């Protein structure tokens, strides 16, 4: 059966043409690599009517040859008594030897993602990270169909041209929820995800080298948005009559004074609070994103917020709220207080790194440990934005130069 997939139509309306093969009550599909608009497909009665356009005549000729090839292979199997299941039939049709196939890119990604999903199930990795890997798989699949007419591009065919054509496709042609193209930083992250996937493929001895090591795209570092000391105090000193805003304010401030990310804050329980021999309270927990242990001393403002919610019967440290609602309510708070910054949950983490810690002289190595960063380079991004620190460090030098005058 020859049909089009309307749900996979390109921006210009062209739909991919597929062939479905039926064999012994089993089916499989093949992408033909050819496209046609839904309107022309219907007007030509699935290319059965006499055709006028050369492009459509060429497509029709190609499809007829495909059908002939399928029927010829089936006749040969019948003639020589060769019994093949549907997958073996497909492999033979594609000139692949059953049982001796070379790995393709989608297979490698699938193996990695299935392993990652198992880690998610036991709590060692975040569901959001799994979704990013699945999204990377879908993007590669769509690119392969567009560029090669098949999902199954062999690993041996992935070279520098493939990788940079994929990058170009992601930046300028990929479509998601009506938006065309992906921004540079997200593209680089997807490519790095693929690099991680293929490193896993090497570890599992599925491939010998990682083709994505050829990729050299870089993240364009944006200036982190954080609250100044004055803005932080403005939020602290405001009491909201609406309970939802007061609750969001407290959770946000707790993150400002601990540096915890959304996924980690919502998992904290009373068991995560310990007291050392010096009577200092700590949060001891593992960051879900990196799997690293990040112990943070509880500053008085954070302790005050925790004590405010200890009346409830829940073992949870703070009230639970979704990331989406949190960001929506933070926008309300910013509007009320006249803070001209786009507040979201991660602004609190940036505020902890800058205003609360580095801005108060805490060593960058200690800040990095509390944030759960795996490398110091991740934390150095925050240090670059602290002009106040530069000013303080230069005071003594300025005095010396002023004395000379």
C-alpha positions, 0 to 999 in steps of 0.5 A, spaced: 500 500 500 502 506 498 500 512 502 502 519 504 503 521 512 500 528 512 502 529 520 509 529 517 508 534 512 514 540 511 513 547 511 511 548 504 506 542 504 509 536 501 508 530 505 512 524 505 510 518 501 511 511 504 510 504 502 506 499 507 508 491 505 504 486 508 507 479 509 503 473 513 499 478 517 505 482 519 507 489 516 512 494 515 513 500 512 518 504 508 520 511 506 520 512 499 524 519 500 519 522 495 514 528 497 507 530 494 502 535 497 496 532 499 492 536 494 495 533 488 495 526 491 488 527 492 487 530 485 491 525 481 487 519 485 494 517 489 498 518 482 493 513 478 490 518 473 494 520 467 499 525 470 501 532 467 507 534 471 514 531 470 515 531 477 509 527 479 511 522 473 518 521 475 515 520 482 510 515 479 515 511 475 520 511 482 514 508 486 512 503 480 519 500 480 519 500 488 513 495 487 516 491 482 522 490 486 518 488 492 513 483 488 520 480 484 523 479 491 517 475 494 516 471 487 523 469 488 522 467 495 516 463 493 520 460 487 526 457 492 522 456 498 525 461 502 521 463 508 523 470 511 519 474 516 517 481 515 523 484 518 528 479 514 524 481 508 525 488 509 533 487 510 533 483 504 529 488 500 534 494 502 540 489 500 542 488 507 544 481 510 539 479 516 543 478 522 549 481 519 547 489 519 551 495 521 549 499 526 545 505 524 544 512 528 537 511 530 539 504 533 544 507 537 540 512 540 535 508 542 539 503 546 542 509 550 535 512 551 532 505 554 538 505 558 537 512 561 530 511 562 532 505 567 536 510 570 530 515 571 526 509 574 530 508 579 531 515 581 538 516 578 536 521 572 531 526 571 525 525 567 526 532 564 533 529 561 530 523 558 525 527 554 531 531 551 534 525 549 528 523 546 527 529 543 534 529 540 532 522 537 526 525 534 530 531 531 535 526 528 530 521 525 526 527 521 533 530 519 534 523 516 528 522 512 529 529 509 536 528 507 536 521 506 529 518 505 530 513 510 531 513 518 536 508 518 543 512 516 549 507 518 554 510 523 559 509 517 556 514 513 556 520 519 561 524 517 563 532 518 558 533 512 552 530 515 554 533 522 554 540 520 548 539 515 544 536 521 546 543 525 544 547 519 537 543 519 536 544 526 537 552 526 533 553 520 528 548 518 526 544 524 519 545 526 516 545 533 509 547 535 509 552 529 516 555 531 521 554 525 528 553 527 532 552 534 537 557 537 544 556 537 545 554 545 539 549 544 542 546 538 549 545 541 546 542 547 542 537 542 549 536 539 552 535 545 547 530 547 548 526 541 556 526 543 554 523 550 549 518 546 555 515 542 560 515 548 555 510 551 555 506 544 563 506 544 562 503 552 557 498 550 562 496 544 557 498 539 561 502 535 569 504 535 569 511 535 564 517 536 563 521 530 560 527 534 567 528 536 567 532 530 562 537 532 565 544 535 559 548 536 560 553 542 555 555 547 554 563 547 554 565 554 549 570 556 549 574 562 546 571 568 540 574 571 540 575 578 537 580 584 541 585 587 542 586 594 536 591 594 532 587 590 532 581 594 531 585 600 525 588 597 522 581 596 523 579 603 520 585 606 514 584 602 508 581 605 503 578 600 495 578 602 494 573 597 496 566 600 499 563 593 504 569 592 506 569 599 508 561 598 511 562 592 515 568 595 518 564 600 520 558 596 523 563 591 527 566 597 529 559 600 532 558 593 536 564 593 539 562 600 541 555 598 542 555 590 537 549 589 534 548 583 527 546 582 527 539 581 531 538 587 527 543 592 521 539 591 524 533 593 527 536 599 524 532 606 525 533 613 530 528 613 535 532 608 536 537 614 542 535 619 545 539 625 553 538 626 557 538 632 557 546 631 550 546 632 550 549 624 544 546 620 545 543 613 541 541 607 545 534 605 542 532 598 544 529 591 543 534 585 538 530 580 541 533 574 549 531 576 548 526 581 553 530 585 552 531 593 551 538 594 551 540 602 549 547 603 549 550 610 542 553 612 543 561 612 538 564 617 533 567 612 532 559 609 531 557 616 526 562 618 522 560 611 523 552 613 520 553 620 514 557 617 512 551 614 513 546 619 506 546 622 503 541 616 503 534 617 507 533 610 514 530 611 516 535 605 520 541 607 516 546 603 510 546 599 509 543 592 508 547 586 509 546 579 515 550 575 510 553 570 505 556 576 512 558 580 514 562 574 507 565 573 506 567 580 514 570 580 512 575 574 506 577 578 511 579 584 516 582 580 510 587 577 508 588 584 514 590 587 517 594 580 523 589 579 524 590 572 527 583 571 524 577 568 523 573 574 523 565 574 526 560 578 533 560 576 534 567 577 534 565 585 539 560 583 543 565 580 542 570 586 545 565 590 551 564 586 552 572 585 549 576 590 549 571 596 555 568 596 561 570 591 558 577 592 560 576 600 567 573 599 565 566 599 571 562 595 569 560 588 571 553 589 566 553 595 560 556 591 561 551 586 561 545 591 554 548 594 551 549 587 553 541 585 557 543 579 561 538 576 567 543 574 569 550 576 568 552 569 560 552 570 561 557 576 566 562 573 560 564 569 557 567 575 564 570 577 564 574 571 558 579 572 560 581 579 563 588 578 562 589 585 568 584 587 572 587 582 571 594 585 573 591 592 579 588 590 581 594 586 580 599 592 587 598 595 590 599 588 587 605 587 589 608 594 596 607 592 595 611 585 591 616 589 597 617 594 602 618 588 598 624 586 
